[in-house]
Amino acid sequence: MISTKFINTVLKIFVLFFGAILTLILVARTPSISVESLKEQYTDTASQFISVDGLEVHYKDEGSGFPIVLLHGTSASLHTWDAWTEELMKSNRVIRMDLPAFGITGPNAANQYDLETYNRFLEQFLTQLKVDSFILAGNSLGGSIGWHYAADHQEQVQQLILLDPAGFPSEKERPLIFRLAEIPVINQLLKQITPRSFVKDNLKEVYFDESKISEALIDRYHQMILREGSRTAFIERANLEGQDDTDRLSLIQAPTLIIWGENDLWIPVANAAKFMKKLANSSLVVMKETGHVPMEERPMESVAHALKFINENTLENSLNGADKIN
C-alpha cells in the first residue's frame, strides 16, 4: 500500500515541476506575431495573395518568359530566393511562394504537412495561376517537394533543379531543433519560447560563412517562425514519420541539376551521389565553402550554375525541335 507521505512527496514534485515550467513560460515567453504585422514588414508591391484550399497564400510572380517555380525549405520563406529572382527574371517568369506552415502563409486548416499534401497544394496553386509547363527548383524540404512533384507530373516539369534536397534516410543525427520538436513537454515549450538567439544558432548551422548572417536575416527568420500558428505547424511536421520514396526518383526523365554545399551540416553532401544514381538525366555541382542554403549564402555563384544548366538544356531542346523555353 502506498503511504500518504509518498503521495505527498510526489505531489510536491509535480507542483514544483509545473510551477517551474509556468514560471519559465511567463519569464521567457516569445509572443506570436500577427499576420498583418508580418505583411507590413515583409511584403512589397510584388506580393500577392491567393486562396488555395481555403489557405491565404503569399506569393510573388515576376518577370516574363518561360516560368521557373522556386520552393524554399523548412522555416524559410520566399525571401530566401530574392537574389536568384533578380537574376532569373531578366529572362524568365519567376514564381515563388511561402509554403504552407511557413512564412506569411502559415498553417493550413488541417495542420497536415506530409509530402502528398504539399504535392496537392502545389498542383492547385499552379492550376490557379494557369501554369502547366515550367522549370522547378527547390531547396531542402522544397527540393523534396520538387522531386516528388516532378515524379508525378512528368508532362509539366521540363527541368528540375535540386539544392541540398531532402529525401534519403540518413544515419546522421537530425539537427537539434528537430530532435527537440519530437520530445513531449519540450515541444510544447517550443510553442511558447523561441528566443532570437536560438534562431541565430540554427542559421550558424546552415551557413558555412557566419559573416554572411546579418542581423536583418536573423530577424526575418525569427519573425517568420513567430507567425501565428507556425510553431505548432513546425512541431507537427517534425513529428511526421519519415518516408523513403526515393525509388520514385527513377521515374523522373526531366534534365536535373543537383547543387550541393560541400559543408552542409544538415544533409550531407554524400547524399548527392545517391540522387545521381537514381536520376537518369542528372548533373552535379558541389560548391566549396558552402552550407545548406547555396541560393542564400552564395547566390550569384549558385544562380550562375542554374542559368548555365537552363540555357544548355534549352538549346538542346531547340536543336532537337522542341519548343524554346526562355
C-alpha positions in Angstrom: 0.0 0.0 0.0 1.3 3.4 -1.0 1.9 5.7 2.0 0.4 9.1 2.4 3.9 10.5 2.8 5.0 9.1 -0.6 1.9 10.6 -2.3 2.5 14.0 -0.7 6.1 13.9 -1.9 5.1 13.1 -5.5 2.5 15.9 -5.4 5.1 18.3 -4.2 7.5 17.3 -7.0 4.6 17.6 -9.5 3.7 21.1 -8.3 7.3 22.3 -8.3 7.9 20.9 -11.8 4.9 22.5 -13.4 5.4 25.6 -11.3 8.9 25.9 -12.7 7.6 25.4 -16.3 4.9 28.0 -15.8 7.5 30.5 -14.4 9.7 29.8 -17.4 6.9 30.4 -19.8 5.9 33.7 -18.1 9.5 35.0 -18.0 10.9 33.8 -21.3 7.7 33.5 -23.5 8.1 34.8 -27.0 4.7 36.0 -28.2 3.4 35.1 -31.6 3.3 37.8 -34.4 0.2 38.6 -36.3 -0.1 38.1 -40.0 -0.9 41.7 -40.5 2.3 42.8 -38.8 4.3 40.5 -41.0 2.6 41.8 -44.1 3.5 45.3 -43.2 7.2 44.4 -42.8 7.8 41.6 -45.4 5.6 42.3 -48.3 6.1 44.8 -51.2 4.4 45.8 -54.4 5.3 42.4 -56.0 3.5 40.5 -53.2 0.2 38.9 -54.0 -2.2 36.6 -52.1 -4.3 33.7 -53.5 -6.7 31.3 -51.8 -5.7 27.7 -52.2 -8.0 25.2 -50.4 -9.0 27.9 -48.0 -5.5 29.0 -47.2 -4.3 32.6 -48.0 -1.0 32.0 -49.8 1.6 34.7 -50.1 3.4 34.6 -53.4 5.3 36.7 -56.0 5.0 36.3 -59.8 7.6 38.4 -61.6 9.3 38.8 -64.9 8.2 37.2 -68.2 9.2 34.2 -70.4 9.2 30.6 -69.6 8.1 30.0 -65.9 10.5 29.0 -63.1 8.9 27.9 -59.9 11.0 28.2 -56.7 10.3 26.2 -53.4 12.0 27.1 -50.1 13.0 24.9 -47.2 11.9 24.4 -43.6 11.2 27.6 -41.6 12.2 29.7 -44.6 10.1 31.9 -46.9 10.0 33.1 -50.5 12.6 35.7 -49.5 15.3 33.0 -49.5 15.2 33.4 -53.3 15.5 37.2 -53.5 18.9 37.2 -55.2 18.1 34.4 -57.6 14.9 36.1 -58.6 16.7 39.3 -59.5 18.8 37.4 -62.0 16.3 34.8 -63.3 13.6 37.4 -64.0 15.9 39.0 -66.6 15.0 36.2 -68.9 12.1 34.2 -67.3 8.9 34.5 -65.3 9.7 33.6 -61.7 7.1 32.3 -59.3 7.7 31.7 -55.6 5.5 31.3 -52.6 5.6 30.9 -48.8 4.7 27.2 -48.5 2.0 26.1 -46.0 3.3 26.1 -42.4 5.9 28.8 -43.2 6.3 32.4 -44.0 3.3 34.7 -44.1 1.2 31.8 -45.5 1.4 29.9 -42.2 -0.5 26.8 -41.2 -3.3 25.1 -43.2 -6.7 24.3 -41.7 -6.0 20.5 -41.3 -2.5 21.1 -39.9 -1.2 18.4 -42.4 2.3 18.8 -43.9 3.1 15.4 -45.4 4.6 15.3 -49.0 1.3 14.2 -50.5 -0.4 17.3 -49.1 2.4 19.6 -50.4 2.1 17.9 -53.8 -1.6 18.5 -53.9 -1.1 22.1 -52.7 1.5 22.9 -55.5 -0.8 21.4 -58.1 -3.8 23.5 -57.0 -1.6 26.6 -56.7 -0.1 26.3 -60.2 -3.5 25.4 -61.7 -5.0 28.6 -60.4 -2.1 30.6 -62.0 -2.6 28.7 -65.2 1.0 27.4 -65.3 1.2 24.0 -66.8 4.8 23.8 -68.1 7.8 25.1 -66.1 11.2 24.6 -64.6 11.1 23.6 -60.9 13.7 24.4 -58.3 13.7 23.6 -54.6 16.0 23.7 -51.6 16.0 21.1 -48.7 12.3 20.4 -48.0 11.5 22.4 -51.1 13.8 20.1 -53.0 12.0 17.0 -51.7 8.6 18.5 -52.6 10.1 19.3 -56.0 11.3 15.9 -57.0 8.1 14.3 -55.6 6.1 16.6 -57.8 8.3 16.0 -60.8 7.9 12.3 -60.5 4.1 12.7 -60.5 3.9 15.4 -63.2 6.3 14.5 -65.9 4.4 16.5 -68.6 4.7 19.7 -66.5 8.3 19.8 -65.2 10.6 20.4 -68.1 13.8 20.9 -66.0 14.5 20.2 -62.3 17.0 22.0 -60.0 17.6 20.5 -56.6 19.7 22.4 -54.0 20.7 20.2 -51.0 17.4 18.3 -51.3 15.9 16.1 -48.6 14.7 12.6 -49.3 17.2 9.9 -48.5 17.2 8.4 -44.9 20.4 9.3 -43.1 22.3 7.8 -40.2 23.4 11.3 -39.3 21.6 12.7 -36.2 18.9 15.1 -37.0 19.5 18.8 -36.3 18.9 19.8 -32.7 15.7 21.8 -33.4 14.0 18.7 -35.0 15.0 16.5 -32.1 13.6 18.9 -29.6 10.4 19.1 -31.5 10.0 15.4 -31.0 10.3 15.4 -27.2 7.0 15.7 -25.3 6.7 18.7 -23.0 9.8 20.2 -24.6 8.0 20.6 -27.9 5.1 22.3 -26.1 7.6 24.8 -24.6 8.9 25.5 -28.1 5.4 26.8 -29.0 5.9 29.4 -26.3 9.6 30.1 -26.1 11.6 30.7 -29.2 14.4 33.2 -28.4 16.2 35.1 -31.2 19.5 33.6 -30.2 18.1 30.1 -30.9 17.3 31.1 -34.4 20.8 32.6 -34.8 22.4 29.4 -33.7 20.4 27.4 -36.2 21.5 29.8 -39.0 25.1 29.2 -38.0 24.4 25.5 -38.7 23.1 26.1 -42.2 25.6 28.7 -43.3 29.3 27.9 -43.7 30.4 31.5 -43.6 28.9 33.0 -40.5 29.9 36.5 -41.5 27.1 36.4 -44.1 24.5 36.0 -41.3 23.2 39.6 -41.0 21.0 40.9 -38.2 18.2 41.5 -40.7 18.5 37.9 -41.8 18.2 36.7 -38.2 15.2 39.0 -37.6 13.4 37.8 -40.7 13.7 34.1 -39.9 12.8 34.7 -36.3 9.7 36.8 -37.0 8.5 34.3 -39.6 8.8 31.5 -37.2 6.8 33.5 -34.7 3.9 33.9 -37.1 0.6 32.9 -35.5 0.3 29.1 -35.6 3.6 28.4 -37.4 5.4 26.9 -34.3 2.6 24.4 -33.9 2.8 23.6 -37.6 6.6 23.1 -37.4 6.2 20.6 -34.5 3.5 18.8 -36.4 5.8 18.4 -39.4 8.8 17.5 -37.4 6.9 14.6 -35.8 5.8 13.0 -39.1 7.1 9.5 -39.7 10.0 9.5 -42.2 9.1 8.1 -45.6 11.5 6.8 -48.2 10.1 7.4 -51.6 13.4 7.7 -53.3 12.6 4.8 -55.7 10.3 7.3 -57.4 13.4 9.3 -58.4 13.9 6.9 -61.3 10.6 8.0 -62.8 11.9 11.5 -63.5 13.1 12.0 -67.1 13.5 15.8 -67.0 17.1 17.1 -67.0 18.1 17.6 -63.4 20.8 19.8 -61.9 21.9 18.9 -58.3 23.6 21.7 -56.5 25.1 20.8 -53.0 27.0 22.8 -50.4 30.1 20.8 -49.6 29.9 21.9 -46.0 26.2 21.1 -45.4 25.8 20.1 -41.8 22.1 19.3 -42.1 22.0 17.0 -45.2 25.5 15.5 -46.0 27.0 16.1 -49.4 27.4 12.3 -49.7 23.7 12.1 -50.5 24.3 13.9 -53.8 25.8 10.6 -55.2 22.6 8.8 -54.1 20.5 11.3 -56.1 22.8 11.0 -59.1 22.5 7.2 -59.1 18.6 7.4 -59.1 18.2 10.2 -61.6 18.9 9.1 -65.1 19.4 12.5 -66.6 21.3 14.5 -63.9 24.4 16.5 -63.3 26.0 17.7 -60.1 27.7 20.8 -58.9 29.4 20.7 -55.4 30.0 24.2 -54.1 33.0 24.6 -51.8 32.8 26.6 -48.6 29.0 26.5 -48.8 26.4 25.2 -46.3 22.8 24.1 -46.6 21.4 27.1 -48.5 23.6 27.9 -51.5 21.0 30.3 -53.0 21.2 32.4 -49.9 24.9 32.0 -48.9 26.4 32.2 -52.3 23.5 33.4 -54.5 25.4 34.7 -57.6 27.6 31.6 -58.0 24.7 29.2 -57.4 22.3 31.0 -59.8 25.1 31.1 -62.4 25.2 27.3 -62.3 21.4 27.2 -62.6 21.3 29.6 -65.6 24.1 27.7 -67.4 22.1 24.4 -66.9 18.8 26.0 -68.1 20.4 27.6 -71.2 22.2 24.4 -72.2 19.1 22.3 -71.9 17.0 25.0 -73.7 19.5 25.0 -76.5 19.5 21.2 -76.7 15.7 21.1 -76.8 15.7 23.7 -79.5 18.2 21.7 -81.6 16.0 18.7 -81.1 13.0 20.5 -82.4 11.4 21.1 -79.1 9.7 24.4 -78.1 12.2 27.0 -76.9 11.7 27.6 -73.2 13.1 31.0 -72.4 
